[in-house]
Amino acid sequence: MKISTKREIEIDIKSNETKCFITVSEHGWGVSEAMRDKIFSMPKTTKKSGNGIGLYFGKKLANEKIGGDLKLVSDANPTVFELSFDINLKGEK
């Protein structure tokens, strides 16, 4: 696997009439096949000094607090995560 030497993170924000989508992309090591189904489970980490709570907690907050979701869209070249949630967070229609 070729790793980019550019240390860039791209953030893209889009919306439609009801939802907002925030994607975060990076060209690093990616997510291994073994970790793909486990990265949102507690506790999992790919770092020697990590505790694995970041993605788990982010998904939990998205699901429970803002009625949204956090998901892995692409596992490599680039690695892309997407946060989606309803634009109307207060439930007013």
PyMOL Python script that loads the backbone (N, CA, C, O; Angstrom):
from pymol import cmd

cmd.read_pdbstr("""\
ATOM      1  N   MET A   1       0.832  -1.163   0.000  1.00  0.00           N
ATOM      2  CA  MET A   1       0.000   0.000   0.000  1.00  0.00           C
ATOM      3  C   MET A   1       0.889   1.244   0.000  1.00  0.00           C
ATOM      4  O   MET A   1       1.795   1.359   0.825  1.00  0.00           O
ATOM      5  N   LYS A   2       0.638   2.158  -0.907  1.00  0.00           N
ATOM      6  CA  LYS A   2       1.407   3.393  -0.981  1.00  0.00           C
ATOM      7  C   LYS A   2       0.778   4.427  -0.053  1.00  0.00           C
ATOM      8  O   LYS A   2      -0.429   4.666  -0.096  1.00  0.00           O
ATOM      9  N   ILE A   3       1.605   5.029   0.778  1.00  0.00           N
ATOM     10  CA  ILE A   3       1.152   6.039   1.720  1.00  0.00           C
ATOM     11  C   ILE A   3       1.577   7.410   1.218  1.00  0.00           C
ATOM     12  O   ILE A   3       2.732   7.613   0.844  1.00  0.00           O
ATOM     13  N   SER A   4       0.649   8.338   1.211  1.00  0.00           N
ATOM     14  CA  SER A   4       0.958   9.698   0.796  1.00  0.00           C
ATOM     15  C   SER A   4       1.844  10.373   1.830  1.00  0.00           C
ATOM     16  O   SER A   4       1.663  10.181   3.033  1.00  0.00           O
ATOM     17  N   THR A   5       2.794  11.158   1.364  1.00  0.00           N
ATOM     18  CA  THR A   5       3.641  11.915   2.284  1.00  0.00           C
ATOM     19  C   THR A   5       3.003  13.250   2.653  1.00  0.00           C
ATOM     20  O   THR A   5       3.491  13.947   3.543  1.00  0.00           O
ATOM     21  N   LYS A   6       1.931  13.604   1.982  1.00  0.00           N
ATOM     22  CA  LYS A   6       1.218  14.828   2.322  1.00  0.00           C
ATOM     23  C   LYS A   6       0.406  14.584   3.590  1.00  0.00           C
ATOM     24  O   LYS A   6      -0.375  13.636   3.663  1.00  0.00           O
ATOM     25  N   ARG A   7       0.591  15.427   4.564  1.00  0.00           N
ATOM     26  CA  ARG A   7      -0.158  15.310   5.816  1.00  0.00           C
ATOM     27  C   ARG A   7      -1.330  16.276   5.763  1.00  0.00           C
ATOM     28  O   ARG A   7      -1.286  17.368   6.329  1.00  0.00           O
ATOM     29  N   GLU A   8      -2.367  15.854   5.077  1.00  0.00           N
ATOM     30  CA  GLU A   8      -3.536  16.698   4.919  1.00  0.00           C
ATOM     31  C   GLU A   8      -4.783  15.958   5.358  1.00  0.00           C
ATOM     32  O   GLU A   8      -4.942  14.759   5.129  1.00  0.00           O
ATOM     33  N   ILE A   9      -5.643  16.699   5.984  1.00  0.00           N
ATOM     34  CA  ILE A   9      -6.967  16.204   6.329  1.00  0.00           C
ATOM     35  C   ILE A   9      -7.957  17.113   5.630  1.00  0.00           C
ATOM     36  O   ILE A   9      -7.887  18.336   5.755  1.00  0.00           O
ATOM     37  N   GLU A  10      -8.871  16.517   4.900  1.00  0.00           N
ATOM     38  CA  GLU A  10      -9.880  17.298   4.180  1.00  0.00           C
ATOM     39  C   GLU A  10     -11.208  17.168   4.908  1.00  0.00           C
ATOM     40  O   GLU A  10     -11.620  16.072   5.288  1.00  0.00           O
ATOM     41  N   ILE A  11     -11.867  18.292   5.094  1.00  0.00           N
ATOM     42  CA  ILE A  11     -13.185  18.315   5.728  1.00  0.00           C
ATOM     43  C   ILE A  11     -14.156  18.915   4.729  1.00  0.00           C
ATOM     44  O   ILE A  11     -13.912  19.993   4.186  1.00  0.00           O
ATOM     45  N   ASP A  12     -15.250  18.220   4.488  1.00  0.00           N
ATOM     46  CA  ASP A  12     -16.255  18.669   3.530  1.00  0.00           C
ATOM     47  C   ASP A  12     -17.607  18.696   4.234  1.00  0.00           C
ATOM     48  O   ASP A  12     -17.960  17.758   4.949  1.00  0.00           O
ATOM     49  N   ILE A  13     -18.348  19.755   4.034  1.00  0.00           N
ATOM     50  CA  ILE A  13     -19.662  19.890   4.656  1.00  0.00           C
ATOM     51  C   ILE A  13     -20.693  20.095   3.555  1.00  0.00           C
ATOM     52  O   ILE A  13     -20.559  20.985   2.716  1.00  0.00           O
ATOM     53  N   LYS A  14     -21.716  19.258   3.573  1.00  0.00           N
ATOM     54  CA  LYS A  14     -22.807  19.360   2.596  1.00  0.00           C
ATOM     55  C   LYS A  14     -24.123  19.201   3.342  1.00  0.00           C
ATOM     56  O   LYS A  14     -24.162  18.683   4.458  1.00  0.00           O
ATOM     57  N   SER A  15     -25.190  19.653   2.712  1.00  0.00           N
ATOM     58  CA  SER A  15     -26.510  19.462   3.312  1.00  0.00           C
ATOM     59  C   SER A  15     -27.560  19.386   2.220  1.00  0.00           C
ATOM     60  O   SER A  15     -27.354  19.824   1.088  1.00  0.00           O
ATOM     61  N   ASN A  16     -28.686  18.819   2.597  1.00  0.00           N
ATOM     62  CA  ASN A  16     -29.856  18.861   1.741  1.00  0.00           C
ATOM     63  C   ASN A  16     -30.977  19.476   2.581  1.00  0.00           C
ATOM     64  O   ASN A  16     -30.685  20.148   3.571  1.00  0.00           O
ATOM     65  N   GLU A  17     -32.213  19.276   2.234  1.00  0.00           N
ATOM     66  CA  GLU A  17     -33.314  19.913   2.959  1.00  0.00           C
ATOM     67  C   GLU A  17     -33.441  19.436   4.400  1.00  0.00           C
ATOM     68  O   GLU A  17     -33.942  20.175   5.248  1.00  0.00           O
ATOM     69  N   THR A  18     -32.999  18.218   4.693  1.00  0.00           N
ATOM     70  CA  THR A  18     -33.222  17.663   6.032  1.00  0.00           C
ATOM     71  C   THR A  18     -31.960  17.251   6.781  1.00  0.00           C
ATOM     72  O   THR A  18     -31.979  17.174   8.009  1.00  0.00           O
ATOM     73  N   LYS A  19     -30.868  16.986   6.074  1.00  0.00           N
ATOM     74  CA  LYS A  19     -29.669  16.438   6.724  1.00  0.00           C
ATOM     75  C   LYS A  19     -28.421  17.248   6.416  1.00  0.00           C
ATOM     76  O   LYS A  19     -28.313  17.906   5.382  1.00  0.00           O
ATOM     77  N   CYS A  20     -27.484  17.174   7.353  1.00  0.00           N
ATOM     78  CA  CYS A  20     -26.153  17.744   7.179  1.00  0.00           C
ATOM     79  C   CYS A  20     -25.159  16.578   7.151  1.00  0.00           C
ATOM     80  O   CYS A  20     -25.301  15.620   7.911  1.00  0.00           O
ATOM     81  N   PHE A  21     -24.169  16.662   6.287  1.00  0.00           N
ATOM     82  CA  PHE A  21     -23.160  15.612   6.141  1.00  0.00           C
ATOM     83  C   PHE A  21     -21.775  16.241   6.256  1.00  0.00           C
ATOM     84  O   PHE A  21     -21.428  17.131   5.480  1.00  0.00           O
ATOM     85  N   ILE A  22     -20.995  15.784   7.211  1.00  0.00           N
ATOM     86  CA  ILE A  22     -19.629  16.260   7.383  1.00  0.00           C
ATOM     87  C   ILE A  22     -18.711  15.068   7.141  1.00  0.00           C
ATOM     88  O   ILE A  22     -18.778  14.069   7.858  1.00  0.00           O
ATOM     89  N   THR A  23     -17.855  15.175   6.130  1.00  0.00           N
ATOM     90  CA  THR A  23     -16.919  14.090   5.849  1.00  0.00           C
ATOM     91  C   THR A  23     -15.502  14.547   6.168  1.00  0.00           C
ATOM     92  O   THR A  23     -15.118  15.687   5.902  1.00  0.00           O
ATOM     93  N   VAL A  24     -14.745  13.637   6.739  1.00  0.00           N
ATOM     94  CA  VAL A  24     -13.341  13.877   7.061  1.00  0.00           C
ATOM     95  C   VAL A  24     -12.535  12.821   6.312  1.00  0.00           C
ATOM     96  O   VAL A  24     -12.761  11.623   6.482  1.00  0.00           O
ATOM     97  N   SER A  25     -11.588  13.272   5.480  1.00  0.00           N
ATOM     98  CA  SER A  25     -10.785  12.374   4.645  1.00  0.00           C
ATOM     99  C   SER A  25      -9.307  12.571   4.937  1.00  0.00           C
ATOM    100  O   SER A  25      -8.858  13.687   5.196  1.00  0.00           O
ATOM    101  N   GLU A  26      -8.553  11.472   4.893  1.00  0.00           N
ATOM    102  CA  GLU A  26      -7.098  11.541   5.047  1.00  0.00           C
ATOM    103  C   GLU A  26      -6.447  10.414   4.255  1.00  0.00           C
ATOM    104  O   GLU A  26      -7.055   9.371   4.016  1.00  0.00           O
ATOM    105  N   HIS A  27      -5.206  10.642   3.856  1.00  0.00           N
ATOM    106  CA  HIS A  27      -4.465   9.694   3.016  1.00  0.00           C
ATOM    107  C   HIS A  27      -3.353   9.019   3.806  1.00  0.00           C
ATOM    108  O   HIS A  27      -2.198   9.033   3.381  1.00  0.00           O
ATOM    109  N   GLY A  28      -3.681   8.437   4.934  1.00  0.00           N
ATOM    110  CA  GLY A  28      -2.679   7.779   5.772  1.00  0.00           C
ATOM    111  C   GLY A  28      -2.699   6.274   5.577  1.00  0.00           C
ATOM    112  O   GLY A  28      -2.845   5.787   4.456  1.00  0.00           O
ATOM    113  N   TRP A  29      -2.551   5.544   6.666  1.00  0.00           N
ATOM    114  CA  TRP A  29      -2.481   4.086   6.628  1.00  0.00           C
ATOM    115  C   TRP A  29      -3.818   3.439   6.324  1.00  0.00           C
ATOM    116  O   TRP A  29      -3.855   2.308   5.839  1.00  0.00           O
ATOM    117  N   GLY A  30      -4.896   4.114   6.592  1.00  0.00           N
ATOM    118  CA  GLY A  30      -6.208   3.531   6.368  1.00  0.00           C
ATOM    119  C   GLY A  30      -6.639   2.673   7.536  1.00  0.00           C
ATOM    120  O   GLY A  30      -5.991   2.656   8.583  1.00  0.00           O
ATOM    121  N   VAL A  31      -7.731   1.965   7.353  1.00  0.00           N
ATOM    122  CA  VAL A  31      -8.295   1.089   8.379  1.00  0.00           C
ATOM    123  C   VAL A  31      -8.158  -0.340   7.876  1.00  0.00           C
ATOM    124  O   VAL A  31      -8.626  -0.664   6.784  1.00  0.00           O
ATOM    125  N   SER A  32      -7.523  -1.188   8.658  1.00  0.00           N
ATOM    126  CA  SER A  32      -7.321  -2.579   8.232  1.00  0.00           C
ATOM    127  C   SER A  32      -8.649  -3.322   8.158  1.00  0.00           C
ATOM    128  O   SER A  32      -9.627  -2.948   8.805  1.00  0.00           O
ATOM    129  N   GLU A  33      -8.662  -4.364   7.369  1.00  0.00           N
ATOM    130  CA  GLU A  33      -9.854  -5.193   7.232  1.00  0.00           C
ATOM    131  C   GLU A  33     -10.274  -5.774   8.581  1.00  0.00           C
ATOM    132  O   GLU A  33     -11.465  -5.893   8.869  1.00  0.00           O
ATOM    133  N   ALA A  34      -9.295  -6.130   9.400  1.00  0.00           N
ATOM    134  CA  ALA A  34      -9.575  -6.698  10.723  1.00  0.00           C
ATOM    135  C   ALA A  34     -10.245  -5.684  11.644  1.00  0.00           C
ATOM    136  O   ALA A  34     -11.059  -6.058  12.488  1.00  0.00           O
ATOM    137  N   MET A  35      -9.913  -4.414  11.492  1.00  0.00           N
ATOM    138  CA  MET A  35     -10.470  -3.377  12.366  1.00  0.00           C
ATOM    139  C   MET A  35     -11.761  -2.761  11.830  1.00  0.00           C
ATOM    140  O   MET A  35     -12.504  -2.130  12.582  1.00  0.00           O
ATOM    141  N   ARG A  36     -12.030  -2.937  10.553  1.00  0.00           N
ATOM    142  CA  ARG A  36     -13.171  -2.285   9.897  1.00  0.00           C
ATOM    143  C   ARG A  36     -14.484  -2.462  10.659  1.00  0.00           C
ATOM    144  O   ARG A  36     -15.228  -1.497  10.835  1.00  0.00           O
ATOM    145  N   ASP A  37     -14.772  -3.663  11.105  1.00  0.00           N
ATOM    146  CA  ASP A  37     -16.040  -3.930  11.790  1.00  0.00           C
ATOM    147  C   ASP A  37     -15.970  -3.673  13.289  1.00  0.00           C
ATOM    148  O   ASP A  37     -16.980  -3.793  13.982  1.00  0.00           O
ATOM    149  N   LYS A  38     -14.793  -3.322  13.799  1.00  0.00           N
ATOM    150  CA  LYS A  38     -14.612  -3.178  15.239  1.00  0.00           C
ATOM    151  C   LYS A  38     -14.339  -1.751  15.704  1.00  0.00           C
ATOM    152  O   LYS A  38     -14.359  -1.488  16.906  1.00  0.00           O
ATOM    153  N   ILE A  39     -14.084  -0.822  14.782  1.00  0.00           N
ATOM    154  CA  ILE A  39     -13.605   0.494  15.200  1.00  0.00           C
ATOM    155  C   ILE A  39     -14.628   1.312  15.974  1.00  0.00           C
ATOM    156  O   ILE A  39     -14.256   2.250  16.679  1.00  0.00           O
ATOM    157  N   PHE A  40     -15.900   0.979  15.858  1.00  0.00           N
ATOM    158  CA  PHE A  40     -16.913   1.712  16.615  1.00  0.00           C
ATOM    159  C   PHE A  40     -17.329   0.972  17.878  1.00  0.00           C
ATOM    160  O   PHE A  40     -18.243   1.407  18.577  1.00  0.00           O
ATOM    161  N   SER A  41     -16.669  -0.137  18.176  1.00  0.00           N
ATOM    162  CA  SER A  41     -16.940  -0.902  19.391  1.00  0.00           C
ATOM    163  C   SER A  41     -16.004  -0.432  20.489  1.00  0.00           C
ATOM    164  O   SER A  41     -14.893   0.019  20.211  1.00  0.00           O
ATOM    165  N   MET A  42     -16.439  -0.533  21.713  1.00  0.00           N
ATOM    166  CA  MET A  42     -15.593  -0.091  22.833  1.00  0.00           C
ATOM    167  C   MET A  42     -14.905  -1.268  23.466  1.00  0.00           C
ATOM    168  O   MET A  42     -15.546  -2.311  23.591  1.00  0.00           O
ATOM    169  N   PRO A  43     -13.688  -1.200  23.866  1.00  0.00           N
ATOM    170  CA  PRO A  43     -12.647  -0.269  23.436  1.00  0.00           C
ATOM    171  C   PRO A  43     -11.782  -0.910  22.364  1.00  0.00           C
ATOM    172  O   PRO A  43     -11.353  -2.053  22.520  1.00  0.00           O
ATOM    173  N   LYS A  44     -11.530  -0.220  21.320  1.00  0.00           N
ATOM    174  CA  LYS A  44     -10.637  -0.673  20.245  1.00  0.00           C
ATOM    175  C   LYS A  44      -9.712   0.469  19.882  1.00  0.00           C
ATOM    176  O   LYS A  44     -10.147   1.616  19.780  1.00  0.00           O
ATOM    177  N   THR A  45      -8.458   0.168  19.688  1.00  0.00           N
ATOM    178  CA  THR A  45      -7.506   1.184  19.281  1.00  0.00           C
ATOM    179  C   THR A  45      -6.462   0.578  18.358  1.00  0.00           C
ATOM    180  O   THR A  45      -6.167  -0.616  18.421  1.00  0.00           O
ATOM    181  N   THR A  46      -5.918   1.416  17.511  1.00  0.00           N
ATOM    182  CA  THR A  46      -4.825   0.992  16.638  1.00  0.00           C
ATOM    183  C   THR A  46      -3.511   1.582  17.135  1.00  0.00           C
ATOM    184  O   THR A  46      -2.462   1.354  16.532  1.00  0.00           O
ATOM    185  N   LYS A  47      -3.559   2.337  18.228  1.00  0.00           N
ATOM    186  CA  LYS A  47      -2.370   3.000  18.764  1.00  0.00           C
ATOM    187  C   LYS A  47      -1.887   2.293  20.016  1.00  0.00           C
ATOM    188  O   LYS A  47      -2.684   1.757  20.786  1.00  0.00           O
ATOM    189  N   LYS A  48      -0.571   2.295  20.215  1.00  0.00           N
ATOM    190  CA  LYS A  48      -0.001   1.652  21.404  1.00  0.00           C
ATOM    191  C   LYS A  48      -0.435   2.324  22.686  1.00  0.00           C
ATOM    192  O   LYS A  48      -0.599   1.653  23.706  1.00  0.00           O
ATOM    193  N   SER A  49      -0.627   3.640  22.663  1.00  0.00           N
ATOM    194  CA  SER A  49      -0.999   4.349  23.884  1.00  0.00           C
ATOM    195  C   SER A  49      -2.453   4.815  23.866  1.00  0.00           C
ATOM    196  O   SER A  49      -2.844   5.624  24.707  1.00  0.00           O
ATOM    197  N   GLY A  50      -3.257   4.324  22.933  1.00  0.00           N
ATOM    198  CA  GLY A  50      -4.650   4.755  22.837  1.00  0.00           C
ATOM    199  C   GLY A  50      -5.571   3.944  23.723  1.00  0.00           C
ATOM    200  O   GLY A  50      -5.231   2.841  24.150  1.00  0.00           O
ATOM    201  N   ASN A  51      -6.752   4.505  23.997  1.00  0.00           N
ATOM    202  CA  ASN A  51      -7.730   3.772  24.796  1.00  0.00           C
ATOM    203  C   ASN A  51      -8.927   3.315  23.973  1.00  0.00           C
ATOM    204  O   ASN A  51      -9.762   2.561  24.472  1.00  0.00           O
ATOM    205  N   GLY A  52      -9.026   3.758  22.721  1.00  0.00           N
ATOM    206  CA  GLY A  52     -10.057   3.256  21.830  1.00  0.00           C
ATOM    207  C   GLY A  52     -11.438   3.824  22.040  1.00  0.00           C
ATOM    208  O   GLY A  52     -12.407   3.276  21.515  1.00  0.00           O
ATOM    209  N   ILE A  53     -11.563   4.889  22.778  1.00  0.00           N
ATOM    210  CA  ILE A  53     -12.899   5.400  23.069  1.00  0.00           C
ATOM    211  C   ILE A  53     -13.365   6.456  22.063  1.00  0.00           C
ATOM    212  O   ILE A  53     -14.560   6.748  22.020  1.00  0.00           O
ATOM    213  N   GLY A  54     -12.488   7.033  21.263  1.00  0.00           N
ATOM    214  CA  GLY A  54     -12.817   8.143  20.369  1.00  0.00           C
ATOM    215  C   GLY A  54     -13.945   7.873  19.391  1.00  0.00           C
ATOM    216  O   GLY A  54     -14.970   8.553  19.437  1.00  0.00           O
ATOM    217  N   LEU A  55     -13.784   6.900  18.507  1.00  0.00           N
ATOM    218  CA  LEU A  55     -14.815   6.627  17.515  1.00  0.00           C
ATOM    219  C   LEU A  55     -16.067   6.027  18.149  1.00  0.00           C
ATOM    220  O   LEU A  55     -17.184   6.323  17.726  1.00  0.00           O
ATOM    221  N   TYR A  56     -15.878   5.189  19.155  1.00  0.00           N
ATOM    222  CA  TYR A  56     -17.026   4.619  19.872  1.00  0.00           C
ATOM    223  C   TYR A  56     -17.873   5.742  20.475  1.00  0.00           C
ATOM    224  O   TYR A  56     -19.091   5.777  20.298  1.00  0.00           O
ATOM    225  N   PHE A  57     -17.219   6.649  21.182  1.00  0.00           N
ATOM    226  CA  PHE A  57     -17.927   7.727  21.860  1.00  0.00           C
ATOM    227  C   PHE A  57     -18.530   8.709  20.857  1.00  0.00           C
ATOM    228  O   PHE A  57     -19.636   9.206  21.070  1.00  0.00           O
ATOM    229  N   GLY A  58     -17.816   8.992  19.767  1.00  0.00           N
ATOM    230  CA  GLY A  58     -18.339   9.867  18.723  1.00  0.00           C
ATOM    231  C   GLY A  58     -19.606   9.315  18.107  1.00  0.00           C
ATOM    232  O   GLY A  58     -20.570  10.051  17.896  1.00  0.00           O
ATOM    233  N   LYS A  59     -19.612   8.020  17.815  1.00  0.00           N
ATOM    234  CA  LYS A  59     -20.811   7.388  17.243  1.00  0.00           C
ATOM    235  C   LYS A  59     -21.950   7.379  18.255  1.00  0.00           C
ATOM    236  O   LYS A  59     -23.102   7.627  17.897  1.00  0.00           O
ATOM    237  N   LYS A  60     -21.635   7.094  19.519  1.00  0.00           N
ATOM    238  CA  LYS A  60     -22.647   7.072  20.569  1.00  0.00           C
ATOM    239  C   LYS A  60     -23.295   8.449  20.724  1.00  0.00           C
ATOM    240  O   LYS A  60     -24.518   8.555  20.818  1.00  0.00           O
ATOM    241  N   LEU A  61     -22.483   9.493  20.751  1.00  0.00           N
ATOM    242  CA  LEU A  61     -23.021  10.855  20.859  1.00  0.00           C
ATOM    243  C   LEU A  61     -23.871  11.211  19.640  1.00  0.00           C
ATOM    244  O   LEU A  61     -24.951  11.786  19.778  1.00  0.00           O
ATOM    245  N   ALA A  62     -23.384  10.870  18.450  1.00  0.00           N
ATOM    246  CA  ALA A  62     -24.142  11.159  17.233  1.00  0.00           C
ATOM    247  C   ALA A  62     -25.498  10.468  17.267  1.00  0.00           C
ATOM    248  O   ALA A  62     -26.514  11.081  16.938  1.00  0.00           O
ATOM    249  N   ASN A  63     -25.523   9.202  17.661  1.00  0.00           N
ATOM    250  CA  ASN A  63     -26.775   8.440  17.701  1.00  0.00           C
ATOM    251  C   ASN A  63     -27.728   8.948  18.769  1.00  0.00           C
ATOM    252  O   ASN A  63     -28.916   9.131  18.503  1.00  0.00           O
ATOM    253  N   GLU A  64     -27.223   9.177  19.971  1.00  0.00           N
ATOM    254  CA  GLU A  64     -28.093   9.475  21.109  1.00  0.00           C
ATOM    255  C   GLU A  64     -28.409  10.953  21.299  1.00  0.00           C
ATOM    256  O   GLU A  64     -29.495  11.286  21.775  1.00  0.00           O
ATOM    257  N   LYS A  65     -27.502  11.838  20.944  1.00  0.00           N
ATOM    258  CA  LYS A  65     -27.692  13.259  21.246  1.00  0.00           C
ATOM    259  C   LYS A  65     -28.190  14.085  20.067  1.00  0.00           C
ATOM    260  O   LYS A  65     -28.918  15.059  20.262  1.00  0.00           O
ATOM    261  N   ILE A  66     -27.808  13.713  18.844  1.00  0.00           N
ATOM    262  CA  ILE A  66     -28.226  14.529  17.711  1.00  0.00           C
ATOM    263  C   ILE A  66     -28.967  13.727  16.643  1.00  0.00           C
ATOM    264  O   ILE A  66     -29.180  14.219  15.535  1.00  0.00           O
ATOM    265  N   GLY A  67     -29.358  12.504  16.968  1.00  0.00           N
ATOM    266  CA  GLY A  67     -30.134  11.687  16.034  1.00  0.00           C
ATOM    267  C   GLY A  67     -29.416  11.442  14.722  1.00  0.00           C
ATOM    268  O   GLY A  67     -30.043  11.381  13.664  1.00  0.00           O
ATOM    269  N   GLY A  68     -28.107  11.302  14.792  1.00  0.00           N
ATOM    270  CA  GLY A  68     -27.321  11.128  13.581  1.00  0.00           C
ATOM    271  C   GLY A  68     -26.564   9.821  13.579  1.00  0.00           C
ATOM    272  O   GLY A  68     -26.913   8.877  14.288  1.00  0.00           O
ATOM    273  N   ASP A  69     -25.514   9.782  12.766  1.00  0.00           N
ATOM    274  CA  ASP A  69     -24.698   8.586  12.677  1.00  0.00           C
ATOM    275  C   ASP A  69     -23.276   8.973  12.289  1.00  0.00           C
ATOM    276  O   ASP A  69     -23.051   9.989  11.631  1.00  0.00           O
ATOM    277  N   LEU A  70     -22.339   8.159  12.700  1.00  0.00           N
ATOM    278  CA  LEU A  70     -20.939   8.283  12.315  1.00  0.00           C
ATOM    279  C   LEU A  70     -20.562   6.960  11.676  1.00  0.00           C
ATOM    280  O   LEU A  70     -20.729   5.903  12.285  1.00  0.00           O
ATOM    281  N   LYS A  71     -20.048   7.013  10.438  1.00  0.00           N
ATOM    282  CA  LYS A  71     -19.724   5.764   9.755  1.00  0.00           C
ATOM    283  C   LYS A  71     -18.444   5.890   8.949  1.00  0.00           C
ATOM    284  O   LYS A  71     -18.015   6.982   8.576  1.00  0.00           O
ATOM    285  N   LEU A  72     -17.856   4.742   8.698  1.00  0.00           N
ATOM    286  CA  LEU A  72     -16.681   4.637   7.837  1.00  0.00           C
ATOM    287  C   LEU A  72     -17.186   4.487   6.405  1.00  0.00           C
ATOM    288  O   LEU A  72     -17.883   3.522   6.088  1.00  0.00           O
ATOM    289  N   VAL A  73     -16.840   5.429   5.553  1.00  0.00           N
ATOM    290  CA  VAL A  73     -17.294   5.408   4.165  1.00  0.00           C
ATOM    291  C   VAL A  73     -16.279   4.706   3.277  1.00  0.00           C
ATOM    292  O   VAL A  73     -16.650   3.941   2.387  1.00  0.00           O
ATOM    293  N   SER A  74     -14.988   4.967   3.520  1.00  0.00           N
ATOM    294  CA  SER A  74     -13.905   4.374   2.738  1.00  0.00           C
ATOM    295  C   SER A  74     -12.765   4.034   3.692  1.00  0.00           C
ATOM    296  O   SER A  74     -12.377   4.865   4.513  1.00  0.00           O
ATOM    297  N   ASP A  75     -12.227   2.821   3.592  1.00  0.00           N
ATOM    298  CA  ASP A  75     -11.206   2.402   4.549  1.00  0.00           C
ATOM    299  C   ASP A  75      -9.771   2.724   4.126  1.00  0.00           C
ATOM    300  O   ASP A  75      -8.847   2.526   4.915  1.00  0.00           O
ATOM    301  N   ALA A  76      -9.560   3.216   2.900  1.00  0.00           N
ATOM    302  CA  ALA A  76      -8.197   3.594   2.480  1.00  0.00           C
ATOM    303  C   ALA A  76      -8.230   4.379   1.177  1.00  0.00           C
ATOM    304  O   ALA A  76      -9.141   4.239   0.361  1.00  0.00           O
ATOM    305  N   ASN A  77      -7.209   5.207   1.010  1.00  0.00           N
ATOM    306  CA  ASN A  77      -6.927   5.952  -0.229  1.00  0.00           C
ATOM    307  C   ASN A  77      -8.088   6.758  -0.794  1.00  0.00           C
ATOM    308  O   ASN A  77      -8.462   6.493  -1.937  1.00  0.00           O
ATOM    309  N   PRO A  78      -8.667   7.674  -0.129  1.00  0.00           N
ATOM    310  CA  PRO A  78      -8.422   8.098   1.246  1.00  0.00           C
ATOM    311  C   PRO A  78      -9.319   7.350   2.225  1.00  0.00           C
ATOM    312  O   PRO A  78     -10.288   6.701   1.833  1.00  0.00           O
ATOM    313  N   THR A  79      -8.980   7.453   3.494  1.00  0.00           N
ATOM    314  CA  THR A  79      -9.854   6.976   4.558  1.00  0.00           C
ATOM    315  C   THR A  79     -10.877   8.081   4.794  1.00  0.00           C
ATOM    316  O   THR A  79     -10.513   9.241   4.985  1.00  0.00           O
ATOM    317  N   VAL A  80     -12.164   7.715   4.780  1.00  0.00           N
ATOM    318  CA  VAL A  80     -13.214   8.725   4.898  1.00  0.00           C
ATOM    319  C   VAL A  80     -14.217   8.314   5.968  1.00  0.00           C
ATOM    320  O   VAL A  80     -14.748   7.203   5.952  1.00  0.00           O
ATOM    321  N   PHE A  81     -14.463   9.223   6.887  1.00  0.00           N
ATOM    322  CA  PHE A  81     -15.516   9.062   7.884  1.00  0.00           C
ATOM    323  C   PHE A  81     -16.578  10.119   7.609  1.00  0.00           C
ATOM    324  O   PHE A  81     -16.270  11.232   7.183  1.00  0.00           O
ATOM    325  N   GLU A  82     -17.840   9.752   7.860  1.00  0.00           N
ATOM    326  CA  GLU A  82     -18.932  10.701   7.638  1.00  0.00           C
ATOM    327  C   GLU A  82     -19.818  10.800   8.873  1.00  0.00           C
ATOM    328  O   GLU A  82     -20.268   9.793   9.419  1.00  0.00           O
ATOM    329  N   LEU A  83     -20.056  12.028   9.299  1.00  0.00           N
ATOM    330  CA  LEU A  83     -21.015  12.322  10.354  1.00  0.00           C
ATOM    331  C   LEU A  83     -22.243  12.904   9.679  1.00  0.00           C
ATOM    332  O   LEU A  83     -22.142  13.888   8.946  1.00  0.00           O
ATOM    333  N   SER A  84     -23.397  12.308   9.919  1.00  0.00           N
ATOM    334  CA  SER A  84     -24.636  12.837   9.356  1.00  0.00           C
ATOM    335  C   SER A  84     -25.631  13.055  10.487  1.00  0.00           C
ATOM    336  O   SER A  84     -25.665  12.298  11.457  1.00  0.00           O
ATOM    337  N   PHE A  85     -26.436  14.097  10.349  1.00  0.00           N
ATOM    338  CA  PHE A  85     -27.447  14.391  11.362  1.00  0.00           C
ATOM    339  C   PHE A  85     -28.530  15.274  10.763  1.00  0.00           C
ATOM    340  O   PHE A  85     -28.320  15.939   9.748  1.00  0.00           O
ATOM    341  N   ASP A  86     -29.703  15.270  11.414  1.00  0.00           N
ATOM    342  CA  ASP A  86     -30.809  16.109  10.980  1.00  0.00           C
ATOM    343  C   ASP A  86     -30.460  17.572  11.183  1.00  0.00           C
ATOM    344  O   ASP A  86     -29.883  17.940  12.206  1.00  0.00           O
ATOM    345  N   ILE A  87     -30.803  18.402  10.223  1.00  0.00           N
ATOM    346  CA  ILE A  87     -30.552  19.837  10.338  1.00  0.00           C
ATOM    347  C   ILE A  87     -31.361  20.423  11.486  1.00  0.00           C
ATOM    348  O   ILE A  87     -30.890  21.309  12.200  1.00  0.00           O
ATOM    349  N   ASN A  88     -32.572  19.925  11.659  1.00  0.00           N
ATOM    350  CA  ASN A  88     -33.466  20.425  12.695  1.00  0.00           C
ATOM    351  C   ASN A  88     -33.188  19.684  14.005  1.00  0.00           C
ATOM    352  O   ASN A  88     -33.915  18.755  14.356  1.00  0.00           O
ATOM    353  N   LEU A  89     -32.154  20.084  14.716  1.00  0.00           N
ATOM    354  CA  LEU A  89     -31.748  19.387  15.940  1.00  0.00           C
ATOM    355  C   LEU A  89     -32.710  19.550  17.106  1.00  0.00           C
ATOM    356  O   LEU A  89     -32.750  18.695  17.991  1.00  0.00           O
ATOM    357  N   LYS A  90     -33.486  20.626  17.127  1.00  0.00           N
ATOM    358  CA  LYS A  90     -34.417  20.855  18.228  1.00  0.00           C
ATOM    359  C   LYS A  90     -35.741  20.148  18.033  1.00  0.00           C
ATOM    360  O   LYS A  90     -36.583  20.156  18.931  1.00  0.00           O
ATOM    361  N   GLY A  91     -35.940  19.541  16.887  1.00  0.00           N
ATOM    362  CA  GLY A  91     -37.174  18.809  16.644  1.00  0.00           C
ATOM    363  C   GLY A  91     -38.328  19.699  16.240  1.00  0.00           C
ATOM    364  O   GLY A  91     -39.469  19.239  16.193  1.00  0.00           O
ATOM    365  N   GLU A  92     -38.060  20.972  15.944  1.00  0.00           N
ATOM    366  CA  GLU A  92     -39.106  21.892  15.517  1.00  0.00           C
ATOM    367  C   GLU A  92     -39.312  21.733  14.034  1.00  0.00           C
ATOM    368  O   GLU A  92     -38.349  21.661  13.271  1.00  0.00           O
ATOM    369  N   LYS A  93     -40.569  21.678  13.615  1.00  0.00           N
ATOM    370  CA  LYS A  93     -40.866  21.536  12.187  1.00  0.00           C
ATOM    371  C   LYS A  93     -41.816  22.585  11.746  1.00  0.00           C
ATOM    372  O   LYS A  93     -42.186  22.629  10.572  1.00  0.00           O
TER     373      LYS A  93
END
""", "prot")
cmd.dss("prot")
cmd.show_as("cartoon", "prot")
cmd.util.cbc("prot")
cmd.orient("prot")
